């Protein structure tokens, strides 16, 4: 599950497709090796993938909501302090 969080989070948050592809390949290798070595059943791995994608997308939406709120407040505070708009700097 932890390995599969990286690829969807990178794809949803940063839009870096190369990094997301590399993380997807890594997650696939790890998932395959877990089943091949008998450490997990295939259904365990599928559940971990689904849970990892869900956590990544939920975390990204929460981060977007609260980070944008904080950044908006920071820009507004800077404008009040400096008395200028963001393009007037």
PyMOL Python script that loads the backbone (N, CA, C, O; Angstrom):
from pymol import cmd

cmd.read_pdbstr("""\
ATOM      1  N   UNK A   1       0.820  -1.177   0.000  1.00  0.00           N
ATOM      2  CA  UNK A   1       0.000   0.000   0.000  1.00  0.00           C
ATOM      3  C   UNK A   1       0.871   1.251   0.000  1.00  0.00           C
ATOM      4  O   UNK A   1       0.593   2.194  -0.740  1.00  0.00           O
ATOM      5  N   UNK A   2       1.899   1.272   0.802  1.00  0.00           N
ATOM      6  CA  UNK A   2       2.742   2.462   0.898  1.00  0.00           C
ATOM      7  C   UNK A   2       3.439   2.739  -0.432  1.00  0.00           C
ATOM      8  O   UNK A   2       3.599   3.896  -0.821  1.00  0.00           O
ATOM      9  N   UNK A   3       3.847   1.701  -1.116  1.00  0.00           N
ATOM     10  CA  UNK A   3       4.538   1.886  -2.392  1.00  0.00           C
ATOM     11  C   UNK A   3       3.595   2.452  -3.444  1.00  0.00           C
ATOM     12  O   UNK A   3       4.012   3.241  -4.292  1.00  0.00           O
ATOM     13  N   UNK A   4       2.329   2.054  -3.396  1.00  0.00           N
ATOM     14  CA  UNK A   4       1.393   2.499  -4.421  1.00  0.00           C
ATOM     15  C   UNK A   4       0.857   3.905  -4.183  1.00  0.00           C
ATOM     16  O   UNK A   4       0.156   4.431  -5.047  1.00  0.00           O
ATOM     17  N   UNK A   5       1.148   4.525  -3.071  1.00  0.00           N
ATOM     18  CA  UNK A   5       0.685   5.889  -2.817  1.00  0.00           C
ATOM     19  C   UNK A   5       1.454   6.892  -3.666  1.00  0.00           C
ATOM     20  O   UNK A   5       0.888   7.907  -4.070  1.00  0.00           O
ATOM     21  N   UNK A   6       2.712   6.639  -3.944  1.00  0.00           N
ATOM     22  CA  UNK A   6       3.565   7.601  -4.638  1.00  0.00           C
ATOM     23  C   UNK A   6       3.134   7.946  -6.046  1.00  0.00           C
ATOM     24  O   UNK A   6       3.104   9.123  -6.404  1.00  0.00           O
ATOM     25  N   UNK A   7       2.801   6.965  -6.847  1.00  0.00           N
ATOM     26  CA  UNK A   7       2.469   7.218  -8.253  1.00  0.00           C
ATOM     27  C   UNK A   7       1.193   8.036  -8.427  1.00  0.00           C
ATOM     28  O   UNK A   7       1.226   9.031  -9.151  1.00  0.00           O
ATOM     29  N   UNK A   8       0.059   7.670  -7.799  1.00  0.00           N
ATOM     30  CA  UNK A   8      -1.128   8.507  -8.011  1.00  0.00           C
ATOM     31  C   UNK A   8      -1.001   9.892  -7.386  1.00  0.00           C
ATOM     32  O   UNK A   8      -1.555  10.860  -7.907  1.00  0.00           O
ATOM     33  N   UNK A   9      -0.269   9.994  -6.263  1.00  0.00           N
ATOM     34  CA  UNK A   9      -0.082  11.308  -5.659  1.00  0.00           C
ATOM     35  C   UNK A   9       0.746  12.203  -6.568  1.00  0.00           C
ATOM     36  O   UNK A   9       0.425  13.377  -6.756  1.00  0.00           O
ATOM     37  N   UNK A  10       1.810  11.647  -7.128  1.00  0.00           N
ATOM     38  CA  UNK A  10       2.652  12.416  -8.057  1.00  0.00           C
ATOM     39  C   UNK A  10       1.859  12.822  -9.287  1.00  0.00           C
ATOM     40  O   UNK A  10       1.989  13.950  -9.765  1.00  0.00           O
ATOM     41  N   UNK A  11       1.058  11.937  -9.792  1.00  0.00           N
ATOM     42  CA  UNK A  11       0.270  12.237 -10.984  1.00  0.00           C
ATOM     43  C   UNK A  11      -0.798  13.289 -10.695  1.00  0.00           C
ATOM     44  O   UNK A  11      -1.027  14.180 -11.513  1.00  0.00           O
ATOM     45  N   UNK A  12      -1.451  13.191  -9.538  1.00  0.00           N
ATOM     46  CA  UNK A  12      -2.528  14.126  -9.210  1.00  0.00           C
ATOM     47  C   UNK A  12      -1.999  15.487  -8.768  1.00  0.00           C
ATOM     48  O   UNK A  12      -2.613  16.511  -9.065  1.00  0.00           O
ATOM     49  N   UNK A  13      -0.883  15.513  -8.071  1.00  0.00           N
ATOM     50  CA  UNK A  13      -0.419  16.772  -7.482  1.00  0.00           C
ATOM     51  C   UNK A  13       0.572  17.506  -8.372  1.00  0.00           C
ATOM     52  O   UNK A  13       0.440  18.714  -8.572  1.00  0.00           O
ATOM     53  N   UNK A  14       1.543  16.816  -8.900  1.00  0.00           N
ATOM     54  CA  UNK A  14       2.636  17.486  -9.594  1.00  0.00           C
ATOM     55  C   UNK A  14       2.568  17.366 -11.110  1.00  0.00           C
ATOM     56  O   UNK A  14       3.260  18.103 -11.812  1.00  0.00           O
ATOM     57  N   UNK A  15       1.775  16.484 -11.615  1.00  0.00           N
ATOM     58  CA  UNK A  15       1.639  16.264 -13.062  1.00  0.00           C
ATOM     59  C   UNK A  15       2.986  15.933 -13.715  1.00  0.00           C
ATOM     60  O   UNK A  15       3.229  16.302 -14.864  1.00  0.00           O
ATOM     61  N   UNK A  16       3.842  15.251 -12.995  1.00  0.00           N
ATOM     62  CA  UNK A  16       5.124  14.808 -13.547  1.00  0.00           C
ATOM     63  C   UNK A  16       4.963  13.367 -13.979  1.00  0.00           C
ATOM     64  O   UNK A  16       5.022  12.443 -13.169  1.00  0.00           O
ATOM     65  N   UNK A  17       4.761  13.198 -15.249  1.00  0.00           N
ATOM     66  CA  UNK A  17       4.431  11.872 -15.754  1.00  0.00           C
ATOM     67  C   UNK A  17       5.616  10.917 -15.722  1.00  0.00           C
ATOM     68  O   UNK A  17       5.426   9.712 -15.559  1.00  0.00           O
ATOM     69  N   UNK A  18       6.812  11.418 -15.872  1.00  0.00           N
ATOM     70  CA  UNK A  18       7.985  10.541 -15.850  1.00  0.00           C
ATOM     71  C   UNK A  18       8.157   9.936 -14.463  1.00  0.00           C
ATOM     72  O   UNK A  18       8.382   8.733 -14.325  1.00  0.00           O
ATOM     73  N   UNK A  19       8.050  10.778 -13.438  1.00  0.00           N
ATOM     74  CA  UNK A  19       8.190  10.293 -12.062  1.00  0.00           C
ATOM     75  C   UNK A  19       7.050   9.331 -11.736  1.00  0.00           C
ATOM     76  O   UNK A  19       7.270   8.300 -11.100  1.00  0.00           O
ATOM     77  N   UNK A  20       5.845   9.662 -12.165  1.00  0.00           N
ATOM     78  CA  UNK A  20       4.692   8.784 -11.906  1.00  0.00           C
ATOM     79  C   UNK A  20       4.879   7.434 -12.595  1.00  0.00           C
ATOM     80  O   UNK A  20       4.542   6.398 -12.022  1.00  0.00           O
ATOM     81  N   UNK A  21       5.407   7.435 -13.806  1.00  0.00           N
ATOM     82  CA  UNK A  21       5.647   6.162 -14.506  1.00  0.00           C
ATOM     83  C   UNK A  21       6.698   5.326 -13.786  1.00  0.00           C
ATOM     84  O   UNK A  21       6.543   4.113 -13.642  1.00  0.00           O
ATOM     85  N   UNK A  22       7.761   5.973 -13.339  1.00  0.00           N
ATOM     86  CA  UNK A  22       8.799   5.240 -12.611  1.00  0.00           C
ATOM     87  C   UNK A  22       8.255   4.664 -11.304  1.00  0.00           C
ATOM     88  O   UNK A  22       8.557   3.525 -10.947  1.00  0.00           O
ATOM     89  N   UNK A  23       7.462   5.448 -10.603  1.00  0.00           N
ATOM     90  CA  UNK A  23       6.883   4.948  -9.359  1.00  0.00           C
ATOM     91  C   UNK A  23       5.865   3.842  -9.616  1.00  0.00           C
ATOM     92  O   UNK A  23       5.724   2.932  -8.800  1.00  0.00           O
ATOM     93  N   UNK A  24       5.163   3.910 -10.728  1.00  0.00           N
ATOM     94  CA  UNK A  24       4.224   2.850 -11.090  1.00  0.00           C
ATOM     95  C   UNK A  24       4.964   1.555 -11.398  1.00  0.00           C
ATOM     96  O   UNK A  24       4.536   0.477 -10.985  1.00  0.00           O
ATOM     97  N   UNK A  25       6.064   1.659 -12.116  1.00  0.00           N
ATOM     98  CA  UNK A  25       6.875   0.468 -12.413  1.00  0.00           C
ATOM     99  C   UNK A  25       7.425  -0.125 -11.123  1.00  0.00           C
ATOM    100  O   UNK A  25       7.406  -1.342 -10.938  1.00  0.00           O
ATOM    101  N   UNK A  26       7.914   0.735 -10.229  1.00  0.00           N
ATOM    102  CA  UNK A  26       8.428   0.259  -8.946  1.00  0.00           C
ATOM    103  C   UNK A  26       7.337  -0.444  -8.150  1.00  0.00           C
ATOM    104  O   UNK A  26       7.568  -1.513  -7.585  1.00  0.00           O
ATOM    105  N   UNK A  27       6.148   0.155  -8.104  1.00  0.00           N
ATOM    106  CA  UNK A  27       5.038  -0.455  -7.367  1.00  0.00           C
ATOM    107  C   UNK A  27       4.651  -1.796  -7.974  1.00  0.00           C
ATOM    108  O   UNK A  27       4.354  -2.747  -7.250  1.00  0.00           O
ATOM    109  N   UNK A  28       4.654  -1.873  -9.295  1.00  0.00           N
ATOM    110  CA  UNK A  28       4.339  -3.137  -9.954  1.00  0.00           C
ATOM    111  C   UNK A  28       5.341  -4.231  -9.622  1.00  0.00           C
ATOM    112  O   UNK A  28       4.959  -5.377  -9.387  1.00  0.00           O
ATOM    113  N   UNK A  29       6.618  -3.881  -9.603  1.00  0.00           N
ATOM    114  CA  UNK A  29       7.664  -4.857  -9.262  1.00  0.00           C
ATOM    115  C   UNK A  29       7.515  -5.321  -7.822  1.00  0.00           C
ATOM    116  O   UNK A  29       7.629  -6.513  -7.532  1.00  0.00           O
ATOM    117  N   UNK A  30       7.262  -4.383  -6.923  1.00  0.00           N
ATOM    118  CA  UNK A  30       7.104  -4.741  -5.512  1.00  0.00           C
ATOM    119  C   UNK A  30       5.873  -5.628  -5.322  1.00  0.00           C
ATOM    120  O   UNK A  30       5.931  -6.627  -4.605  1.00  0.00           O
ATOM    121  N   UNK A  31       4.761  -5.265  -5.962  1.00  0.00           N
ATOM    122  CA  UNK A  31       3.542  -6.068  -5.835  1.00  0.00           C
ATOM    123  C   UNK A  31       3.741  -7.468  -6.399  1.00  0.00           C
ATOM    124  O   UNK A  31       3.328  -8.453  -5.787  1.00  0.00           O
ATOM    125  N   UNK A  32       4.368  -7.556  -7.557  1.00  0.00           N
ATOM    126  CA  UNK A  32       4.629  -8.861  -8.156  1.00  0.00           C
ATOM    127  C   UNK A  32       5.535  -9.709  -7.259  1.00  0.00           C
ATOM    128  O   UNK A  32       5.289 -10.900  -7.065  1.00  0.00           O
ATOM    129  N   UNK A  33       6.572  -9.091  -6.720  1.00  0.00           N
ATOM    130  CA  UNK A  33       7.500  -9.857  -5.887  1.00  0.00           C
ATOM    131  C   UNK A  33       6.831 -10.347  -4.612  1.00  0.00           C
ATOM    132  O   UNK A  33       7.142 -11.440  -4.138  1.00  0.00           O
ATOM    133  N   UNK A  34       5.923  -9.568  -4.049  1.00  0.00           N
ATOM    134  CA  UNK A  34       5.210  -9.999  -2.839  1.00  0.00           C
ATOM    135  C   UNK A  34       4.361 -11.236  -3.103  1.00  0.00           C
ATOM    136  O   UNK A  34       4.323 -12.159  -2.289  1.00  0.00           O
ATOM    137  N   UNK A  35       3.682 -11.249  -4.242  1.00  0.00           N
ATOM    138  CA  UNK A  35       2.859 -12.412  -4.586  1.00  0.00           C
ATOM    139  C   UNK A  35       3.745 -13.595  -4.965  1.00  0.00           C
ATOM    140  O   UNK A  35       3.474 -14.727  -4.566  1.00  0.00           O
ATOM    141  N   UNK A  36       4.801 -13.335  -5.732  1.00  0.00           N
ATOM    142  CA  UNK A  36       5.692 -14.406  -6.193  1.00  0.00           C
ATOM    143  C   UNK A  36       6.370 -15.109  -5.016  1.00  0.00           C
ATOM    144  O   UNK A  36       6.503 -16.333  -5.013  1.00  0.00           O
ATOM    145  N   UNK A  37       6.795 -14.338  -4.024  1.00  0.00           N
ATOM    146  CA  UNK A  37       7.467 -14.928  -2.872  1.00  0.00           C
ATOM    147  C   UNK A  37       6.503 -15.541  -1.868  1.00  0.00           C
ATOM    148  O   UNK A  37       6.935 -16.194  -0.918  1.00  0.00           O
ATOM    149  N   UNK A  38       5.223 -15.343  -2.061  1.00  0.00           N
ATOM    150  CA  UNK A  38       4.230 -15.928  -1.174  1.00  0.00           C
ATOM    151  C   UNK A  38       4.016 -15.143   0.100  1.00  0.00           C
ATOM    152  O   UNK A  38       3.436 -15.663   1.054  1.00  0.00           O
ATOM    153  N   UNK A  39       4.467 -13.912   0.138  1.00  0.00           N
ATOM    154  CA  UNK A  39       4.288 -13.096   1.332  1.00  0.00           C
ATOM    155  C   UNK A  39       2.846 -12.614   1.437  1.00  0.00           C
ATOM    156  O   UNK A  39       2.314 -12.493   2.541  1.00  0.00           O
ATOM    157  N   UNK A  40       2.207 -12.337   0.300  1.00  0.00           N
ATOM    158  CA  UNK A  40       0.821 -11.874   0.269  1.00  0.00           C
ATOM    159  C   UNK A  40       0.044 -12.635  -0.799  1.00  0.00           C
ATOM    160  O   UNK A  40       0.612 -13.156  -1.759  1.00  0.00           O
ATOM    161  N   UNK A  41      -1.258 -12.682  -0.603  1.00  0.00           N
ATOM    162  CA  UNK A  41      -2.150 -13.214  -1.623  1.00  0.00           C
ATOM    163  C   UNK A  41      -2.430 -12.121  -2.652  1.00  0.00           C
ATOM    164  O   UNK A  41      -2.296 -10.936  -2.345  1.00  0.00           O
ATOM    165  N   UNK A  42      -2.816 -12.504  -3.861  1.00  0.00           N
ATOM    166  CA  UNK A  42      -3.114 -11.480  -4.872  1.00  0.00           C
ATOM    167  C   UNK A  42      -4.215 -10.500  -4.449  1.00  0.00           C
ATOM    168  O   UNK A  42      -4.152  -9.319  -4.788  1.00  0.00           O
ATOM    169  N   UNK A  43      -5.210 -10.978  -3.720  1.00  0.00           N
ATOM    170  CA  UNK A  43      -6.277 -10.100  -3.265  1.00  0.00           C
ATOM    171  C   UNK A  43      -5.765  -9.095  -2.233  1.00  0.00           C
ATOM    172  O   UNK A  43      -6.249  -7.964  -2.185  1.00  0.00           O
ATOM    173  N   UNK A  44      -4.796  -9.489  -1.410  1.00  0.00           N
ATOM    174  CA  UNK A  44      -4.177  -8.553  -0.475  1.00  0.00           C
ATOM    175  C   UNK A  44      -3.489  -7.419  -1.230  1.00  0.00           C
ATOM    176  O   UNK A  44      -3.603  -6.250  -0.861  1.00  0.00           O
ATOM    177  N   UNK A  45      -2.787  -7.780  -2.275  1.00  0.00           N
ATOM    178  CA  UNK A  45      -2.066  -6.783  -3.069  1.00  0.00           C
ATOM    179  C   UNK A  45      -3.055  -5.859  -3.777  1.00  0.00           C
ATOM    180  O   UNK A  45      -2.848  -4.647  -3.815  1.00  0.00           O
ATOM    181  N   UNK A  46      -4.127  -6.421  -4.336  1.00  0.00           N
ATOM    182  CA  UNK A  46      -5.136  -5.596  -5.009  1.00  0.00           C
ATOM    183  C   UNK A  46      -5.801  -4.638  -4.021  1.00  0.00           C
ATOM    184  O   UNK A  46      -6.051  -3.479  -4.354  1.00  0.00           O
ATOM    185  N   UNK A  47      -6.084  -5.109  -2.821  1.00  0.00           N
ATOM    186  CA  UNK A  47      -6.656  -4.238  -1.791  1.00  0.00           C
ATOM    187  C   UNK A  47      -5.694  -3.137  -1.384  1.00  0.00           C
ATOM    188  O   UNK A  47      -6.112  -2.002  -1.156  1.00  0.00           O
ATOM    189  N   UNK A  48      -4.402  -3.462  -1.290  1.00  0.00           N
ATOM    190  CA  UNK A  48      -3.393  -2.452  -0.965  1.00  0.00           C
ATOM    191  C   UNK A  48      -3.272  -1.394  -2.043  1.00  0.00           C
ATOM    192  O   UNK A  48      -3.081  -0.213  -1.752  1.00  0.00           O
ATOM    193  N   UNK A  49      -3.385  -1.828  -3.297  1.00  0.00           N
ATOM    194  CA  UNK A  49      -3.333  -0.874  -4.411  1.00  0.00           C
ATOM    195  C   UNK A  49      -4.541   0.060  -4.363  1.00  0.00           C
ATOM    196  O   UNK A  49      -4.396   1.273  -4.510  1.00  0.00           O
ATOM    197  N   UNK A  50      -5.723  -0.499  -4.158  1.00  0.00           N
ATOM    198  CA  UNK A  50      -6.933   0.327  -4.096  1.00  0.00           C
ATOM    199  C   UNK A  50      -6.891   1.292  -2.918  1.00  0.00           C
ATOM    200  O   UNK A  50      -7.249   2.462  -3.055  1.00  0.00           O
ATOM    201  N   UNK A  51      -6.459   0.806  -1.776  1.00  0.00           N
ATOM    202  CA  UNK A  51      -6.360   1.659  -0.592  1.00  0.00           C
ATOM    203  C   UNK A  51      -5.296   2.737  -0.769  1.00  0.00           C
ATOM    204  O   UNK A  51      -5.491   3.878  -0.352  1.00  0.00           O
ATOM    205  N   UNK A  52      -4.177   2.380  -1.383  1.00  0.00           N
ATOM    206  CA  UNK A  52      -3.116   3.354  -1.637  1.00  0.00           C
ATOM    207  C   UNK A  52      -3.560   4.465  -2.572  1.00  0.00           C
ATOM    208  O   UNK A  52      -3.247   5.633  -2.343  1.00  0.00           O
ATOM    209  N   UNK A  53      -4.287   4.110  -3.622  1.00  0.00           N
ATOM    210  CA  UNK A  53      -4.793   5.126  -4.549  1.00  0.00           C
ATOM    211  C   UNK A  53      -5.807   6.018  -3.847  1.00  0.00           C
ATOM    212  O   UNK A  53      -5.802   7.234  -4.038  1.00  0.00           O
ATOM    213  N   UNK A  54      -6.672   5.425  -3.039  1.00  0.00           N
ATOM    214  CA  UNK A  54      -7.655   6.215  -2.300  1.00  0.00           C
ATOM    215  C   UNK A  54      -7.014   7.181  -1.329  1.00  0.00           C
ATOM    216  O   UNK A  54      -7.430   8.336  -1.237  1.00  0.00           O
ATOM    217  N   UNK A  55      -6.005   6.726  -0.600  1.00  0.00           N
ATOM    218  CA  UNK A  55      -5.303   7.593   0.345  1.00  0.00           C
ATOM    219  C   UNK A  55      -4.575   8.711  -0.384  1.00  0.00           C
ATOM    220  O   UNK A  55      -4.590   9.856   0.066  1.00  0.00           O
ATOM    221  N   UNK A  56      -3.945   8.393  -1.494  1.00  0.00           N
ATOM    222  CA  UNK A  56      -3.212   9.410  -2.258  1.00  0.00           C
ATOM    223  C   UNK A  56      -4.141  10.495  -2.784  1.00  0.00           C
ATOM    224  O   UNK A  56      -3.826  11.681  -2.689  1.00  0.00           O
ATOM    225  N   UNK A  57      -5.277  10.100  -3.335  1.00  0.00           N
ATOM    226  CA  UNK A  57      -6.211  11.088  -3.885  1.00  0.00           C
ATOM    227  C   UNK A  57      -6.886  11.900  -2.789  1.00  0.00           C
ATOM    228  O   UNK A  57      -7.111  13.098  -2.961  1.00  0.00           O
ATOM    229  N   UNK A  58      -7.214  11.266  -1.661  1.00  0.00           N
ATOM    230  CA  UNK A  58      -7.793  12.009  -0.543  1.00  0.00           C
ATOM    231  C   UNK A  58      -6.774  12.985   0.040  1.00  0.00           C
ATOM    232  O   UNK A  58      -7.109  14.127   0.353  1.00  0.00           O
ATOM    233  N   UNK A  59      -5.544  12.535   0.183  1.00  0.00           N
ATOM    234  CA  UNK A  59      -4.493  13.423   0.692  1.00  0.00           C
ATOM    235  C   UNK A  59      -4.225  14.591  -0.224  1.00  0.00           C
ATOM    236  O   UNK A  59      -3.968  15.702   0.239  1.00  0.00           O
ATOM    237  N   UNK A  60      -4.280  14.353  -1.513  1.00  0.00           N
ATOM    238  CA  UNK A  60      -4.055  15.430  -2.472  1.00  0.00           C
ATOM    239  C   UNK A  60      -5.168  16.458  -2.414  1.00  0.00           C
ATOM    240  O   UNK A  60      -4.909  17.659  -2.479  1.00  0.00           O
ATOM    241  N   UNK A  61      -6.401  15.998  -2.294  1.00  0.00           N
ATOM    242  CA  UNK A  61      -7.510  16.963  -2.239  1.00  0.00           C
ATOM    243  C   UNK A  61      -7.493  17.756  -0.941  1.00  0.00           C
ATOM    244  O   UNK A  61      -7.798  18.949  -0.950  1.00  0.00           O
ATOM    245  N   UNK A  62      -7.145  17.125   0.173  1.00  0.00           N
ATOM    246  CA  UNK A  62      -7.027  17.841   1.439  1.00  0.00           C
ATOM    247  C   UNK A  62      -5.878  18.836   1.380  1.00  0.00           C
ATOM    248  O   UNK A  62      -6.007  19.968   1.844  1.00  0.00           O
ATOM    249  N   UNK A  63      -4.767  18.419   0.816  1.00  0.00           N
ATOM    250  CA  UNK A  63      -3.620  19.315   0.688  1.00  0.00           C
ATOM    251  C   UNK A  63      -3.960  20.505  -0.192  1.00  0.00           C
ATOM    252  O   UNK A  63      -3.598  21.636   0.131  1.00  0.00           O
ATOM    253  N   UNK A  64      -4.640  20.269  -1.284  1.00  0.00           N
ATOM    254  CA  UNK A  64      -5.029  21.360  -2.186  1.00  0.00           C
ATOM    255  C   UNK A  64      -5.959  22.339  -1.479  1.00  0.00           C
ATOM    256  O   UNK A  64      -5.802  23.553  -1.607  1.00  0.00           O
ATOM    257  N   UNK A  65      -6.923  21.813  -0.736  1.00  0.00           N
ATOM    258  CA  UNK A  65      -7.889  22.676  -0.062  1.00  0.00           C
ATOM    259  C   UNK A  65      -7.215  23.557   0.986  1.00  0.00           C
ATOM    260  O   UNK A  65      -7.419  24.771   0.992  1.00  0.00           O
ATOM    261  N   UNK A  66      -6.417  22.965   1.870  1.00  0.00           N
ATOM    262  CA  UNK A  66      -5.841  23.732   2.962  1.00  0.00           C
ATOM    263  C   UNK A  66      -4.597  24.510   2.558  1.00  0.00           C
ATOM    264  O   UNK A  66      -4.340  25.581   3.108  1.00  0.00           O
ATOM    265  N   UNK A  67      -3.830  24.003   1.623  1.00  0.00           N
ATOM    266  CA  UNK A  67      -2.645  24.739   1.172  1.00  0.00           C
ATOM    267  C   UNK A  67      -3.054  25.976   0.391  1.00  0.00           C
ATOM    268  O   UNK A  67      -2.447  27.034   0.551  1.00  0.00           O
ATOM    269  N   UNK A  68      -4.065  25.862  -0.446  1.00  0.00           N
ATOM    270  CA  UNK A  68      -4.534  27.025  -1.202  1.00  0.00           C
ATOM    271  C   UNK A  68      -5.124  28.074  -0.268  1.00  0.00           C
ATOM    272  O   UNK A  68      -4.948  29.269  -0.502  1.00  0.00           O
ATOM    273  N   UNK A  69      -5.819  27.654   0.781  1.00  0.00           N
ATOM    274  CA  UNK A  69      -6.361  28.591   1.754  1.00  0.00           C
ATOM    275  C   UNK A  69      -5.234  29.351   2.444  1.00  0.00           C
ATOM    276  O   UNK A  69      -5.313  30.566   2.627  1.00  0.00           O
ATOM    277  N   UNK A  70      -4.188  28.627   2.824  1.00  0.00           N
ATOM    278  CA  UNK A  70      -3.047  29.261   3.491  1.00  0.00           C
ATOM    279  C   UNK A  70      -2.312  30.207   2.543  1.00  0.00           C
ATOM    280  O   UNK A  70      -1.945  31.313   2.940  1.00  0.00           O
ATOM    281  N   UNK A  71      -2.097  29.794   1.319  1.00  0.00           N
ATOM    282  CA  UNK A  71      -1.397  30.647   0.364  1.00  0.00           C
ATOM    283  C   UNK A  71      -2.201  31.893   0.022  1.00  0.00           C
ATOM    284  O   UNK A  71      -1.631  32.970  -0.153  1.00  0.00           O
ATOM    285  N   UNK A  72      -3.510  31.758  -0.073  1.00  0.00           N
ATOM    286  CA  UNK A  72      -4.357  32.916  -0.352  1.00  0.00           C
ATOM    287  C   UNK A  72      -4.274  33.923   0.784  1.00  0.00           C
ATOM    288  O   UNK A  72      -4.198  35.128   0.544  1.00  0.00           O
ATOM    289  N   UNK A  73      -4.288  33.438   2.011  1.00  0.00           N
ATOM    290  CA  UNK A  73      -4.161  34.337   3.164  1.00  0.00           C
ATOM    291  C   UNK A  73      -2.791  35.001   3.197  1.00  0.00           C
ATOM    292  O   UNK A  73      -2.685  36.177   3.545  1.00  0.00           O
ATOM    293  N   UNK A  74      -1.752  34.273   2.843  1.00  0.00           N
ATOM    294  CA  UNK A  74      -0.405  34.824   2.853  1.00  0.00           C
ATOM    295  C   UNK A  74      -0.265  35.939   1.819  1.00  0.00           C
ATOM    296  O   UNK A  74       0.326  36.978   2.115  1.00  0.00           O
ATOM    297  N   UNK A  75      -0.788  35.747   0.635  1.00  0.00           N
ATOM    298  CA  UNK A  75      -0.719  36.769  -0.414  1.00  0.00           C
ATOM    299  C   UNK A  75      -1.520  38.000   0.001  1.00  0.00           C
ATOM    300  O   UNK A  75      -1.074  39.128  -0.209  1.00  0.00           O
ATOM    301  N   UNK A  76      -2.697  37.793   0.587  1.00  0.00           N
ATOM    302  CA  UNK A  76      -3.509  38.925   1.030  1.00  0.00           C
ATOM    303  C   UNK A  76      -2.793  39.708   2.125  1.00  0.00           C
ATOM    304  O   UNK A  76      -2.853  40.937   2.146  1.00  0.00           O
ATOM    305  N   UNK A  77      -2.122  39.013   3.028  1.00  0.00           N
ATOM    306  CA  UNK A  77      -1.367  39.695   4.085  1.00  0.00           C
ATOM    307  C   UNK A  77      -0.209  40.488   3.507  1.00  0.00           C
ATOM    308  O   UNK A  77       0.059  41.604   3.952  1.00  0.00           O
ATOM    309  N   UNK A  78       0.476  39.933   2.528  1.00  0.00           N
ATOM    310  CA  UNK A  78       1.585  40.655   1.896  1.00  0.00           C
ATOM    311  C   UNK A  78       1.089  41.906   1.194  1.00  0.00           C
ATOM    312  O   UNK A  78       1.743  42.947   1.240  1.00  0.00           O
ATOM    313  N   UNK A  79      -0.060  41.811   0.548  1.00  0.00           N
ATOM    314  CA  UNK A  79      -0.612  42.979  -0.142  1.00  0.00           C
ATOM    315  C   UNK A  79      -0.983  44.075   0.849  1.00  0.00           C
ATOM    316  O   UNK A  79      -0.785  45.258   0.573  1.00  0.00           O
ATOM    317  N   UNK A  80      -1.526  43.680   2.015  1.00  0.00           N
ATOM    318  CA  UNK A  80      -1.869  44.685   3.020  1.00  0.00           C
ATOM    319  C   UNK A  80      -0.627  45.344   3.601  1.00  0.00           C
ATOM    320  O   UNK A  80      -0.610  46.554   3.827  1.00  0.00           O
ATOM    321  N   UNK A  81       0.400  44.559   3.839  1.00  0.00           N
ATOM    322  CA  UNK A  81       1.636  45.093   4.432  1.00  0.00           C
ATOM    323  C   UNK A  81       2.339  46.010   3.441  1.00  0.00           C
ATOM    324  O   UNK A  81       2.741  47.120   3.789  1.00  0.00           O
ATOM    325  N   UNK A  82       2.486  45.545   2.212  1.00  0.00           N
ATOM    326  CA  UNK A  82       3.221  46.327   1.218  1.00  0.00           C
ATOM    327  C   UNK A  82       2.369  47.405   0.571  1.00  0.00           C
ATOM    328  O   UNK A  82       2.902  48.367   0.018  1.00  0.00           O
ATOM    329  N   UNK A  83       1.068  47.257   0.635  1.00  0.00           N
ATOM    330  CA  UNK A  83       0.190  48.233   0.006  1.00  0.00           C
ATOM    331  C   UNK A  83       0.202  48.143  -1.503  1.00  0.00           C
ATOM    332  O   UNK A  83      -0.171  49.096  -2.188  1.00  0.00           O
ATOM    333  N   UNK A  84       0.620  47.021  -2.022  1.00  0.00           N
ATOM    334  CA  UNK A  84       0.718  46.839  -3.473  1.00  0.00           C
ATOM    335  C   UNK A  84       0.047  45.538  -3.868  1.00  0.00           C
ATOM    336  O   UNK A  84      -0.150  44.649  -3.039  1.00  0.00           O
ATOM    337  N   UNK A  85      -0.297  45.437  -5.124  1.00  0.00           N
ATOM    338  CA  UNK A  85      -0.811  44.187  -5.668  1.00  0.00           C
ATOM    339  C   UNK A  85       0.345  43.279  -6.028  1.00  0.00           C
ATOM    340  O   UNK A  85       1.494  43.721  -6.040  1.00  0.00           O
ATOM    341  N   UNK A  86       0.069  42.023  -6.322  1.00  0.00           N
ATOM    342  CA  UNK A  86       1.149  41.081  -6.635  1.00  0.00           C
ATOM    343  C   UNK A  86       1.910  41.432  -7.908  1.00  0.00           C
ATOM    344  O   UNK A  86       3.059  41.020  -8.069  1.00  0.00           O
ATOM    345  N   UNK A  87       1.297  42.178  -8.807  1.00  0.00           N
ATOM    346  CA  UNK A  87       1.993  42.536 -10.042  1.00  0.00           C
ATOM    347  C   UNK A  87       2.749  43.859  -9.928  1.00  0.00           C
ATOM    348  O   UNK A  87       3.527  44.208 -10.816  1.00  0.00           O
ATOM    349  N   UNK A  88       2.527  44.583  -8.855  1.00  0.00           N
ATOM    350  CA  UNK A  88       3.165  45.881  -8.680  1.00  0.00           C
ATOM    351  C   UNK A  88       4.536  45.784  -8.011  1.00  0.00           C
ATOM    352  O   UNK A  88       5.225  46.796  -7.887  1.00  0.00           O
ATOM    353  N   UNK A  89       4.936  44.620  -7.589  1.00  0.00           N
ATOM    354  CA  UNK A  89       6.225  44.475  -6.909  1.00  0.00           C
ATOM    355  C   UNK A  89       7.322  44.771  -7.874  1.00  0.00           C
ATOM    356  O   UNK A  89       8.497  44.709  -7.511  1.00  0.00           O
TER     357      UNK A  89
END
""", "prot")
cmd.dss("prot")
cmd.show_as("cartoon", "prot")
cmd.util.cbc("prot")
cmd.orient("prot")
